[in-house]
Amino acid sequence: MRKRSKTILSDGTLFRRENTLYFQNAKMKKPKPLVVEGIYDIYIYGHVNITSQALHYLAQKGIAVHFFNHHGYYDGSFYPREKLHSGDLVIRQVEHYLNREKRLQLARLFVKGSALNMEKNLKRWKVADGFSGLLEELFRELEMAKKITEIMNVEARIRSEYYSRWDEHLPEDFKIVKRTRRPPENEMNALISFLNSRLYATIVSELYNTQLVPTVSYLHEPGERRFSLALDLSEIFKPIIADRIANRLVKQGTIRKEHFRGELNGVLLTKEGMRKVVEAYNDEMRKSVRHPNLKTNVTKQRLIRLEAYKLMRHFVGVGRYDPLVAWF
């Protein structure tokens, strides 16, 4: 059975009865059984009570559960005990963090891959004038950077230029204007933040299914309460996954002003808006592309796992990490 992600948007209870997982909310006459063998991971946006027996069962099956607050922001994950970690790989991964030059090298590559994927988008949207020349200049600064803060500064300037050009392609009612997050100050910022949050959780799931330690990162500082390696990898995938979905949803009119609400001095998606975005996101991650090296079709979600494998090979010295630059 092919496994898929399960999203729960409504309030309710997730519980286990014998060897079956059930979900029930106030509108259901009887609980709905969930086929655990067909679940890859679970994303919870509603107020859901989960019994301890359900969590035990999910842990046995190695199913990660990601929690989002009612604003659609990522709160945290139930991360089953790692069963794939390799002591040697953990040591190599930490060595690449502790070695200043090795860490800087990886941080630069994450930023460069992200920037090239932004450029790819702008060319698709026919608003790339002057961006390539700007990247050449900023990439020179990137190579000269000797601190992570300097690399992050270059990344921020690239992203600011990218958003200003993307705005030229967007409808008048969905301009980014300025990137704002908590809370987003307009509809497009709210949409981007929601998609970025979902993508981050997806990457956390993919890292769980590799031998990598998700809390050891290179561009972002490792944090006690976040999977910072997922933040590093998200830089590669935000332009070609989250941004493209956001762009398509507003250009096609699938997401409209009515799918947002004002709250906390900002703008957030409604429940119906969340449902539409999640549906589009899941469809996108299941789409296949022809991989130029593997010579086979892979889903866009699988590309994240393949990126993690490239990092693993880099750590053990089998090959040099080259960030994914979209060919699709």
N, C-alpha and C positions, 0 to 999 in steps of 0.2 A: 504494500500500500504506500502510495506517495504521500509524504507528510507535508502539511501546510500550516501556516500560522493561523492562530485563532484569535480574533479580536472580540472583546466584550465591551460594548458601549453603555449598556443599561445597568442599573443597580440590581443586586441580587445576592445569591449565595452559591458558592462553589463547594461541593462536598463529595465525599466518597461513600459509596455503599457497596460492600463486598469488593469486587474488582472492577468497578465501573465508576467513572467520574460523572457527576451531574451538575447542571446549572439550573437554578430556578429563580424567577423574579415574580413580582406581585401579579403580573398579567397572565402567568402560566397556570393552567389548571393542574398540571403535573410536571415534575422536573424533566428537563431535556438531557438525555444521556450524551456524553461526548466520547467519541471514539479516540481513546488515548493513543492508540497505535498510529493514528493518522495526524497527530498534532506534533508540529515541530517546535513551536514555542507559543506563548500566550501573552497578549497585550490587553491590559485592563484599564479602561478609562472611566468606568462607572464606580459607584460605591459598592464594592463587592466584599462580602465576608467569605473567608476561606477557612475551612476547618483544618485542624492539624493533620487529620488523616488524609485529607486531600493533598496537603503539602508533602507528606511522607510519600504518597503514591507518585506525585510529580517528580520528587527527588529520585525515587527508584528508577523512573523512566528517563531521567536526564532531561527533563523539560524545564527550561527557564521561563519565569513569569516576570513580565515587565509592568510596572505600575506607573500610571500617569494621573495627575490631579485633574480636577474638573475644568481647568484651563487648557488641558492638553499637554502640559509640561511633564517631562519625565521626572519621576520621583525616586525610583530605585528598582532593583531587581531581586527576585528570589533566584539565587544562583546556586544550583545544586553542586554538591561537592565535586571538585575537579577529579577526573579519573584518567586524564590523558597526559598530565604533566610529566615531562622528562627532566630529571635533575640536571643533566648536561646542558639542555637547551635553556633552562632557567638561568644557569650560571652565565652562559653566553649572552643571553638577553640583558642581564644586569651589567655585564662587562661593557656592552655597547652604550649603556646609560652612563656608567662611571667614567669611561674614556671620553674626554672632552671632544676630541676630533671626530671620533666615531659617532657621538651623539649629534654634533653639529652637521655632519654629513647627512644623517637620516632626516634631521629637521629640515635641511635645505631641500631634500628630495620631496618631502611631503608638500612643501610650499610650491615647488616647481611643478609637480604633478597637478596640484589644484589649479594653479594659474593657467597651465596649458589646457585644462578642461574648461576653464572659464572662457578662454580664447575660442575654443571649439564652439561653445554655445553662441558667443557673439557673432561668429561667422555664420552659423546656422540662421541666426535672427537678423543678419545683414546690418549689424550696428558695430562692426569691429574696427572702424576707421581709427587709425593711430594706436590701437591697442598693442599690436605686435612690436612696434618700435618702442613703446613704453616698457614692454616686458624685457626687451633686450637690455635696456638701461637698468631696470630693477634687478634683473638676474645677475648683472655684474656686481651690484651692491650685495646681493645675496651671497655670492661666492666670497666676498671680502668680509662678510659678517663674522665676528669672533665670539658673539654672545647670542644666546637664545632670544633675549629681548630684542636684539637688532634684527634677527630673522623674523620675529613676530611683527615688528614694525614694518618691514618690507611687505609681509603678507597682508597687513591691514591696509596699506596703500594700494596694493593690487586689487583687493576686494572692493575698496571704495571706488576706484576707477571702473571696475566691472559693473557695479550696481548703477553708477551714473549712466553708463552706456545701455545697460539692460532697460533702464527706465524709458529710453527712446523708443523701445519696441512695445512697451506695455500700454494698455488702454488708459485713458485719462483717469478713470476711477480707481485704478490699481497701480499707481506709481509707488515706488519704494520711498523716494525722496531722500530719506536717511535711514540707515539700518538701525532699528530699535528692537529691544527684546522683551524685557520684563518690567512693565508690560509693553507689547507692541503698540505703536501709536497709530497704525492704520491697517487696513485689510491685508495688503500684500505682505507687510511685516509679520502679521499674525499667521498667514498661510505658510510663509517660509519657515518660521519658528516651529510650527506644528510638524511640518515635514522633516525638518532637521532633527527634531526630538525623536520622531519615529525611526528615522534612519540610524541614529545613534544606538537605539535599543536593538535594532536589527544587527548591527555590527557587534554588539555585546554578545548576542546569541551565536554569531558565527565564531567569535573568538573562543567561546565556551567549548566549541567542537573542534578546537585545535590544541596544540601543546603550548601555546603562548600564554604568558602571564598577562592578563588584561590591565593590571595596575602599574606596569612598567612602561613608560612612554618616553618620547624624545623631543617632539616639538612642544607639547603641553607638559607642564610639570606634573609628575605623579602625585595623586591626591589620595588621602586616606579613605575618602568616601565616594570615589568615582572611578570608573574604568577608563583611565586616561588614554590608554592605547586606542580605544574606540574613537576618542576625539581626534587622535592623529590620523587614523584611517578615514574618518569622516571628511577630512579636508579633501581627500581625493574624490569621494563619491558625492558630496553635496552638489557640485555643479551639474553632474551628469544624471543624478537621480532626483534629488529634491527640487532643484531649480527648474529642471525640465518639466517635471510634473506640475509645479506651480504655474509656470508659464503657459502650459497647455490648458490647464483648468480655467484660467481667466480669459485666455484668448478665445476658447471655444464656448465660453459662457456657461460652463458647467458649474462653476462657483461664481456667485453673484453677491451683491451687497446684502441681500436678504439672508445670506448664510453666515453673517457676522452679528455680534452683539457688543455693545459697549459695557465695559466693566473695569474696575480698578484703575480709572483714568486712562484706560487703553481700549484695545479692540481684540476680541476673541471669536473663535468659530463657535457657531451654535452646534447642537447635537446633530442636526441634519447636515450641517456643513462638515463636521467631523466624519460622519458616515460616508459622505461622498468622497472626501479626501482619502480616507482609509481604503475605500474600494479602488480608487485610482492607483494608490500606492501599491496595493497587493497585486493588481493587474500588471503594473509595471515591473515589479520584482519577479514575476513569473514569465515575463517575456524572454525569449531566447535570442542570442546573437551568435554569429559564427566567430569562434575564437581563431585569430590568425596563426597562433603558434600550436594550439592543440588540434586544429583542423576538425573541430567538432562544434556543435551547438551547445551553449551553456546559458543558463538563466542569468539574469542580471544580479540576482541574489548570490548565485554561485561565484560571480566575479569577486565578491567580497572575501569569500573563503580562499580563493586563489591568490588574492593579494596578501592574505595572511601567510599562506604557504611560501610566497616569495620572500617575505620577511624572515621566515624560519630558515630558508636556505641561505639568506644573507648572514644570519647570526652564526651559522655553523661553517661558513666559509665555502659553501658549494657554489654560490653565485652572488653577483652584486645586485642589490635591490634597485629596480627601475620602476618608478610609480606608473600605474595604469594611466595611459592617455587615450581617451576614447577614440575609437576608429568607427564608431556607429553614431 
